[in-house]
Amino acid sequence: MEGWWAMLSEERHVDKADKKSHGDPRLRPDIVGLVMWIRALRSVLFLEKKDEEEKVKRGAEMVIAVWKNADLKIDDEDWNDANHKLIMWAPVWHGIKMARQVLGENTPLGRNLDGLITADLEPMLSRAREIVSQYAGEGTKRRGLNLYDELSRIPS
């Protein structure tokens, strides 16, 4: 996992058009959140919810630190945008829930993560889900909606 951060800082991964994170993927909460999700999932599934080398804690702190860069706006008229938001943010939402299991829901860090879910992510994901369900025609690929539904069935 640590190799990810080095790789993400390479010039070929920098998006100069991304003004919010100044092109640095390490400043994007959707990217940092994916890394946290993988770390938290590993801790829950294989390490009896132990935070080996505080990797989940560091990931959670990084998500909180870069949260101001989160793009959670949805175009209510564009179900593709809503579907894309589900693809991007459902793993982060699930990762935060898993990280809270590892870190403790009532710890200061666990409460901060809960604030991100309740204030920001769940309302946006709920709205995105409604838009995709309402506007995506039968037979269309609803990958975001499917991913969200799959993740919501996993205990966290």
C-alpha positions in Angstrom: 0.0 0.0 0.0 2.8 2.5 0.8 4.0 2.1 -2.7 0.7 3.6 -3.9 1.6 7.0 -2.5 4.9 7.1 -4.3 3.2 6.0 -7.5 0.5 8.6 -7.2 3.0 11.4 -6.9 4.6 10.5 -10.3 4.1 13.1 -13.0 2.0 10.7 -15.2 -0.7 10.5 -12.5 -0.9 14.3 -12.0 -4.0 15.9 -13.6 -3.0 19.5 -14.1 -6.7 20.4 -15.0 -7.8 19.3 -11.5 -7.8 22.7 -9.7 -9.3 21.5 -6.4 -6.6 19.0 -5.5 -3.9 20.9 -7.6 -3.7 17.8 -9.7 -2.3 15.7 -6.9 -4.4 12.4 -6.5 -3.2 12.2 -2.9 -5.3 15.2 -2.2 -8.5 13.7 -3.5 -10.7 12.1 -0.8 -12.2 9.6 -3.3 -8.7 8.2 -4.0 -7.4 8.4 -0.4 -10.7 6.9 0.7 -10.2 3.9 -1.6 -6.8 3.2 0.1 -8.4 3.6 3.5 -11.2 1.1 2.5 -8.7 -1.5 1.4 -6.7 -1.1 4.7 -9.9 -1.2 6.8 -11.3 -4.2 4.9 -8.0 -6.1 5.5 -8.1 -5.3 9.2 -11.7 -6.4 9.5 -11.4 -9.6 7.5 -8.0 -10.8 8.3 -6.6 -9.0 11.4 -9.5 -9.3 13.8 -10.1 -5.5 13.5 -6.6 -4.7 14.6 -5.0 -1.6 13.1 -1.6 -3.0 12.0 0.9 -0.2 12.1 -2.0 2.3 12.4 -2.5 2.2 8.7 -6.3 2.6 9.0 -5.9 5.4 11.4 -3.5 7.2 9.1 -5.8 6.6 6.2 -8.8 8.0 8.1 -6.8 11.1 9.2 -5.8 11.7 5.5 -9.5 11.3 4.4 -10.5 13.9 6.9 -7.6 16.2 6.0 -8.5 16.3 2.3 -12.3 16.1 2.7 -12.6 19.8 1.7 -11.7 18.7 -1.8 -14.6 16.3 -2.1 -16.8 16.9 -5.2 -20.2 15.7 -4.0 -22.4 17.8 -6.2 -24.8 15.9 -8.5 -26.5 17.1 -11.7 -30.1 16.2 -10.9 -30.8 15.9 -14.6 -28.0 13.6 -15.5 -28.3 10.0 -14.3 -24.9 9.2 -15.7 -23.4 11.7 -13.4 -25.3 10.2 -10.5 -24.2 6.7 -11.5 -20.6 7.9 -11.7 -20.9 9.4 -8.2 -22.1 6.1 -6.8 -19.1 4.3 -8.5 -16.7 6.8 -7.0 -18.1 7.3 -3.5 -19.8 4.0 -2.5 -16.4 2.4 -1.7 -15.4 5.4 0.3 -18.7 5.3 2.2 -18.2 1.6 2.9 -14.5 2.2 3.8 -15.5 4.8 6.4 -17.9 2.4 7.9 -15.3 -0.3 8.0 -12.7 2.1 9.4 -15.0 3.0 12.2 -15.2 -0.7 13.2 -11.4 -0.8 13.4 -10.9 2.6 15.1 -14.0 2.5 17.4 -17.2 4.3 16.6 -17.0 6.4 19.8 -13.4 7.5 19.5 -12.9 11.1 18.3 -11.7 9.8 15.0 -14.6 7.5 14.7 -17.0 10.3 15.4 -15.3 12.6 12.8 -15.7 9.9 10.2 -19.4 9.4 11.2 -19.9 13.2 10.6 -18.6 12.8 7.0 -21.1 9.9 6.4 -24.1 11.5 7.9 -23.6 15.1 6.8 -22.2 14.6 3.4 -21.9 11.1 1.9 -25.2 9.4 2.8 -27.4 12.3 1.6 -25.5 12.5 -1.7 -25.5 8.7 -2.2 -29.2 8.6 -1.4 -29.9 11.3 -4.0 -27.7 9.7 -6.6 -29.4 6.4 -6.0 -32.8 8.0 -6.5 -31.7 9.7 -9.8 -30.3 6.5 -11.3 -33.3 4.5 -10.2 -35.7 7.1 -11.7 -34.0 7.9 -14.9 -31.8 5.0 -16.0 -33.9 2.9 -18.4 -34.3 -0.8 -18.2 -31.4 -2.6 -19.7 -29.0 0.2 -19.1 -25.8 -0.4 -17.2 -26.3 0.9 -13.7 -22.9 -0.1 -12.4 -22.9 2.6 -9.7 -26.3 1.6 -8.4 -25.3 -2.1 -8.4 -22.0 -1.4 -6.6 -23.8 0.6 -3.9 -26.4 -2.1 -3.4 -23.7 -4.8 -3.2 -21.7 -2.8 -0.7 -24.8 -2.0 1.4 -25.4 -5.7 1.9 -22.0 -6.3 3.3 -22.0 -6.0 7.1 -20.1 -3.0 8.3 
